[in-house]
């Protein structure tokens, strides 16, 4: 037995909102990961150039 249409609509809306938030968090994570990799490269470069 399925829940009423109104309850189904609420479930779909909640799932849609969760998906959007998950995508947003994923994009933030990817940007932070890329920034971390760039920082790592810069630190290694400075280390091998004797700047640290």
Secondary structure, DSSP 8 states (H G I E B T S, - for coil): ----HHHHHHHHHHHHHHHHHHHHHHHHHHHHHHHHHHHHHHHHHHHHTT--
